[in-house]
Amino acid sequence: MGDGQATRRRLLDAATTEFARYGIAGARVDRIAAAAPANKAQIYAWFTSKDGLFDAVFAEHLALIVDLVPLDATDLPGYAVRLYDSYLERPEVVLLATWARLERVPAGDLLTPAADDVAAKHAAIADAQDRGLVTAEMTPADVYSLVIALSMAWSPASVTVAADPGDDPAEHDRRRTALAAAVRGAFVPREHRSGA
């Protein structure tokens, strides 16, 4: 990686931290440049504006948002638990998506730019529904959205309790167990439930 690309990478990493913490409106280009370390002129040369820099950061993280954890449509409870763990490890992914929702896309599909990846997940859920492994009472898109919503019950975007990696391991285990039970009860037909 050349010096220019290394600087660009540092700017994206510093911007990720800044946007996750302060959002788009609250982020400051001078703090990003200082944290990189780089100069503000480089930010404007590569990204045109603070909004352009957020767009680049969000585009880079969109793949993580969608593919942070591989979907196994035959194990939705396990998928939800793996998402919970991923939010502990990469809270910035949830925070960036939350800021994008609050400041950029107040309604509608936030994941439109990743439509092909999301469609593949919907198709996997539809296949599991056809096989009787996932309830057919909902569309695949609704199942996917609801599983993600449940997985975020203790995420940095939670309106009740946000989990922290430093929480007591027993608390994490209790949350994982509750999450798996909720997803299993909501989406897995009774005859296919294990661990119920």
Phi, psi and omega in degrees: 000125179289170181302318180297316179291325177295319178294317178301317180297317179297321178296316179297319179294315179295321179292324177302312179298314182295312181292322179297324183278318189247352185079185183285310183294323184276343181293148180237127181299322181294325176292321179297313180299317181295321181287339187293319330289138181202188176241159184298329180300324178294322178299312182291328179293318182275323191240358176074317185201174175298320178297320177296323177294316176300316179304317180294318179295314182294319178300319179295324183272347180300319177298321177294319180301317183278322188244019180306321179230127177298138179277126167247100185295344177273357178221065180297323176299317178295322178299314180298319180293319178295325174296316177307311180297322181293327178292329175293320183281326186228064183299335182298332180297314179292318182296318178297317178296322180294315178296321178298320178294316183289320189253346186237312187234078186294339179215161177092192187274111179290335186263016181310318180297342179252030187305320181296317179294319179293320179300322178295323177293318177299319180295321178295320177293317178301319178297316178296325175295317179299329180274000178079014183268343179227141181307140179261009181284349182231158175289156175303323179297320179291320177301311181301311181298318182289322177297317178296317180299316178296319181296338182267010183304328180240022181282175176299343179266004182297143175265002178243288183226125176263123179291152178230143179305333181278358178299156177307130179306328178295326176295316177299316180297319179298316179295317179300316180296315179297318181297312179299318180295319180295315180293317179301312182295328184277327192236346183257122178304144186310319183292348180249007181279130171240151180074013180282000000 
